[in-house]
Amino acid sequence: MITKVLDRNSANMRLDRYLRQAFPNESLSALFAVLRKKKVRVNGIVAKGPLILNEGDTVCIYENFKSVDTASEIAVATSPKKSSGWGKPAEFSDRNFVQEHLNIILETEDFIIVNKPSGIASQPGSGTRPGESLVDMLWQWGADQQMEFKPTIAHRLDQETSGLLIAALHGDVLRDLTRMLRDHKIEKSYFALVQGNISKEKGTIRTTLTRTDSAKGAKMEIDAEGGKESVTHYSVQRHLKGFDLVKIRLETGRMHQIRAHFASIEHPLAGDSRYGDFALNRDLKKLCGLQRLFLHSCRLEFDWKGHHVVQDSPLPKELQEVLKTLDNWHLHP
């Protein structure tokens, strides 16, 4: 028999999903079999897969899986350190790299908010050097803090986009934040510099978006068959010669949503190499030194355990310099 006592990182999780996480080396058929044969009990009662688990529940599996050392599983479940979630000790990022690029601007017991620089990928992937994604840095920071749970981002930003992201410090918090994002209970705002002057001071862009993949990379297609509803609200903050600085509030959070939406109304983002104007981006690089996408996640706002959380992030220095140059260009054409 294998016995596990659940901590908060497994709370609010379905039993069948928990078994898959707790025993990753077992086949799905083996895990479903123990449920079907009533060999799993929670707090002494035979349990089915959809059961939602709570912190402190005792799960007993009346099966000796080959990939599990029963004695060690009981020890891990009852040990106060509970460090098994990290696997073998490892360094995820160079600590100097973490110190230079991981900017934590709010830390609570449940989550942190970080200010991601442009050029840092949210998660590991092709084209990202090992140890240099935000996920790698967060895991290194969490290991150094001797956390039980790997800090995990609840949402993502494109590599070229800078600004605010939330990372959960516990499994139950991650599930709550994910649900809040899905239910639009976390308000996300952005600053962007767009080509041309928009005719309306305020507006809403509402389309469907569909992901398409090619050798050049993923891209979102507007109003294609089978697309997902996507809604972007905006207000013009400043008119510049040939550009507008807009503040954006996302109602939905699709990949490349802001970039695809503004390109669809013929006001692509400055510095956008995928949806933007290549010639204009080249001129901006010469005139203003703009070498990145002009898109910044500037505010997160949500309610958490009876408190209203509002976190702001001003435009990074390099984007402020672009605006300053364009202002001077307007005054002295």
C-alpha positions in Angstrom: 0.0 0.0 0.0 1.2 3.5 -0.8 0.1 6.4 1.4 0.2 10.1 0.7 -0.9 13.1 2.8 -1.7 16.1 0.6 -0.2 19.5 1.0 -1.6 22.7 -0.4 0.1 22.3 -3.7 -2.2 19.3 -4.5 -5.3 20.9 -3.0 -8.3 21.5 -5.3 -7.0 19.0 -7.8 -9.0 16.0 -9.2 -7.9 12.7 -7.9 -7.2 11.2 -11.3 -5.0 14.2 -12.3 -3.2 14.0 -8.9 -2.4 10.3 -9.5 -0.9 11.2 -12.9 1.3 13.8 -11.3 2.3 11.7 -8.3 3.2 8.7 -10.4 4.5 10.0 -13.7 6.3 6.7 -14.5 3.1 4.7 -14.4 0.9 4.2 -17.5 -2.5 5.8 -17.7 -4.1 2.4 -18.0 -2.5 1.3 -14.7 -3.7 4.4 -12.9 -7.2 4.1 -14.3 -7.2 0.4 -13.4 -6.6 1.1 -9.7 -9.5 3.6 -9.7 -11.8 1.2 -11.6 -10.9 -1.7 -9.2 -11.7 0.5 -6.2 -8.1 0.3 -4.9 -7.9 4.0 -4.1 -9.3 5.5 -0.9 -9.3 9.0 0.3 -9.7 9.4 4.1 -10.7 5.8 4.3 -13.5 6.0 1.6 -13.3 4.4 -1.8 -12.8 7.3 -4.3 -13.4 8.0 -8.0 -11.3 10.0 -10.4 -13.4 13.2 -10.5 -13.1 13.6 -6.7 -11.7 17.1 -5.7 -8.9 16.7 -3.1 -8.3 19.0 -0.1 -5.2 19.9 1.8 -4.6 17.3 4.5 -6.5 14.4 2.8 -4.9 11.0 3.1 -4.8 9.1 -0.1 -4.1 5.3 0.1 -3.4 3.3 -3.1 -3.7 -0.5 -2.6 -1.2 -1.3 -5.3 2.6 -1.6 -5.3 3.6 0.2 -8.5 6.9 -1.0 -9.8 8.2 2.5 -10.2 7.5 3.5 -6.6 9.4 2.7 -3.5 6.5 2.4 -1.0 8.5 3.2 2.1 10.0 6.3 0.5 6.6 7.5 -0.7 5.3 7.4 2.9 8.3 9.2 4.1 8.0 11.9 1.5 4.3 12.3 2.2 4.8 12.8 5.9 8.1 14.7 5.8 7.9 18.4 6.8 10.4 19.4 4.1 8.5 18.0 1.1 11.1 18.8 -1.4 10.5 16.0 -3.8 8.7 18.2 -6.4 12.1 19.6 -7.5 13.5 16.2 -8.5 17.3 15.9 -8.4 19.2 19.0 -7.3 20.1 21.2 -10.3 20.9 24.7 -11.3 18.4 26.2 -13.7 20.1 29.6 -14.3 23.4 31.2 -13.6 22.9 33.2 -10.4 24.5 36.3 -11.9 22.1 36.1 -14.8 19.2 35.9 -12.3 20.4 38.8 -10.3 20.7 40.9 -13.4 17.4 40.0 -15.1 14.9 38.8 -12.5 13.2 41.9 -11.2 10.7 41.0 -8.5 8.6 44.1 -7.7 6.0 42.5 -5.4 6.4 39.5 -3.2 3.6 37.9 -1.1 3.1 34.6 0.6 1.1 33.3 -2.4 2.6 34.9 -5.5 5.2 37.3 -6.9 4.9 39.9 -9.6 8.0 40.3 -11.8 8.9 43.0 -14.3 10.2 41.1 -17.3 12.7 42.9 -19.6 12.4 42.8 -23.3 14.5 40.0 -24.9 13.8 37.5 -22.1 11.6 34.6 -23.1 8.8 33.7 -20.7 9.6 30.0 -20.9 12.2 27.7 -22.4 12.0 26.9 -26.1 13.7 26.8 -29.4 15.9 29.8 -29.9 16.3 30.4 -26.1 19.6 29.5 -24.6 19.4 27.1 -21.6 18.9 28.9 -18.3 17.9 32.3 -19.9 14.1 32.1 -19.8 12.0 33.6 -17.0 10.9 30.1 -16.0 14.5 29.0 -15.6 15.3 32.1 -13.5 12.2 31.6 -11.3 13.1 28.0 -10.6 16.6 29.0 -9.7 15.3 31.7 -7.4 12.8 29.2 -5.8 15.5 26.6 -5.3 17.7 29.2 -3.6 14.8 30.2 -1.4 14.3 26.5 -0.5 10.7 26.6 -1.7 8.5 23.4 -1.8 6.9 24.4 -5.1 8.6 25.6 -8.3 7.4 29.2 -8.9 5.3 29.1 -12.0 4.1 31.9 -14.2 0.3 32.1 -14.6 0.4 33.8 -18.0 3.0 34.8 -20.6 4.4 37.7 -22.5 6.1 37.6 -25.9 9.9 37.6 -25.7 10.1 41.2 -27.1 7.4 42.5 -24.8 8.4 43.9 -21.4 6.5 44.3 -18.2 4.4 42.6 -15.5 3.8 38.9 -15.0 2.4 37.0 -12.0 4.1 33.8 -10.8 2.4 31.5 -8.3 4.4 30.1 -5.3 2.0 27.3 -4.5 0.0 24.8 -6.6 -3.4 25.9 -5.3 -2.5 29.5 -6.0 -1.6 28.6 -9.6 -4.9 27.0 -10.1 -6.8 30.0 -8.6 -4.8 32.5 -10.8 -5.4 30.4 -13.9 -9.1 30.3 -13.2 -9.2 34.1 -12.6 -7.4 34.8 -15.9 -9.8 32.5 -17.7 -12.8 34.3 -16.1 -11.3 37.7 -16.9 -10.9 38.6 -13.2 -7.3 39.9 -13.6 -7.2 43.2 -15.5 -4.1 43.5 -17.7 -3.1 46.9 -19.3 -0.4 47.7 -21.8 1.3 50.7 -23.4 2.0 50.4 -27.2 3.2 52.8 -29.9 1.3 52.3 -33.1 1.9 53.5 -36.6 -0.3 56.4 -37.7 -3.0 58.4 -35.9 -6.1 56.5 -34.9 -9.3 58.3 -35.8 -11.1 57.4 -32.6 -9.7 58.4 -29.2 -11.2 55.3 -27.6 -12.3 52.1 -29.2 -12.6 48.3 -29.1 -11.2 45.8 -31.6 -13.3 42.6 -31.6 -12.4 39.7 -34.0 -11.6 36.0 -33.9 -8.0 34.9 -33.9 -6.7 31.6 -35.3 -3.1 30.4 -34.9 -1.2 29.4 -38.0 2.2 27.8 -38.1 4.9 28.0 -40.7 8.6 27.8 -41.1 8.8 31.5 -40.2 7.0 30.9 -36.9 3.5 31.1 -35.5 1.2 33.9 -36.4 -2.4 34.8 -35.7 -4.9 35.1 -38.5 -7.9 37.4 -38.2 -11.5 36.1 -38.6 -10.5 32.8 -40.0 -12.8 29.8 -39.7 -12.7 28.2 -36.2 -11.1 31.2 -34.6 -11.5 32.2 -30.9 -13.2 35.5 -29.9 -10.7 38.1 -29.0 -11.4 41.6 -27.6 -9.0 44.5 -27.1 -10.0 47.9 -25.7 -7.8 51.0 -26.2 -7.5 54.7 -25.5 -5.1 57.1 -27.2 -2.8 58.7 -24.6 -0.6 60.9 -26.8 -0.6 62.0 -30.5 2.8 62.2 -32.1 3.8 62.9 -35.6 2.9 59.7 -37.5 2.3 57.7 -34.3 0.0 57.3 -31.3 0.8 56.1 -27.9 -2.1 54.0 -26.8 -3.1 52.3 -23.5 -4.7 48.9 -24.0 -6.8 46.7 -21.8 -7.2 43.1 -22.7 -10.6 41.4 -22.3 -9.2 38.2 -23.7 -5.6 37.0 -23.7 -4.8 35.3 -27.1 -1.3 34.8 -28.4 -0.1 38.0 -30.2 -3.6 39.5 -29.7 -2.5 43.2 -29.4 -0.1 42.9 -32.3 -2.6 41.1 -34.6 -5.5 43.4 -33.7 -3.7 46.7 -34.4 -2.2 45.4 -37.6 -5.8 44.4 -38.7 -6.9 48.1 -38.4 -3.8 49.3 -40.3 -2.0 50.6 -37.2 0.7 48.1 -36.5 3.0 48.3 -33.5 6.3 50.1 -33.8 9.2 47.6 -33.9 6.9 44.6 -34.7 8.9 42.4 -37.0 6.1 39.9 -37.6 2.9 42.1 -38.1 4.5 45.5 -38.6 6.0 47.7 -41.3 9.6 46.6 -42.1 10.6 49.9 -43.7 9.1 52.0 -40.9 10.8 49.8 -38.3 14.1 50.3 -40.1 13.6 54.1 -40.0 12.7 54.1 -36.3 15.8 52.1 -35.5 17.9 54.8 -37.3 16.0 57.8 -35.9 15.2 56.6 -32.3 17.4 53.6 -31.7 14.3 51.4 -31.4 15.5 47.8 -31.5 12.6 46.0 -29.9 8.8 45.8 -30.0 7.2 48.9 -28.4 4.8 47.0 -26.2 4.9 47.1 -22.4 2.7 45.4 -19.8 2.1 48.4 -17.5 -0.6 47.3 -15.0 -2.1 44.3 -13.2 -5.2 44.7 -11.1 -7.2 42.0 -9.3 -8.7 41.1 -6.0 -7.0 38.5 -3.8 -8.2 37.2 -0.4 -10.1 40.4 0.4 -7.4 42.8 -0.8 -7.4 44.8 -4.0 -4.0 44.4 -5.7 -2.8 47.1 -8.2 0.7 47.0 -9.5 2.1 49.5 -12.1 5.2 49.5 -14.2 6.4 52.7 -16.0 7.8 52.5 -19.5 11.3 51.2 -19.6 14.0 53.8 -20.2 14.6 52.8 -23.8 11.0 53.3 -24.7 10.8 56.6 -22.9 13.8 57.7 -25.0 11.9 56.8 -28.2 9.0 59.0 -27.2 11.4 61.9 -26.3 13.0 61.6 -29.7 9.7 61.6 -31.5 8.5 64.6 -29.5 11.6 66.6 -30.6 11.1 65.4 -34.1 7.6 66.8 -34.0 8.8 70.2 -32.7 11.8 70.3 -35.1 10.8 68.4 -38.3 
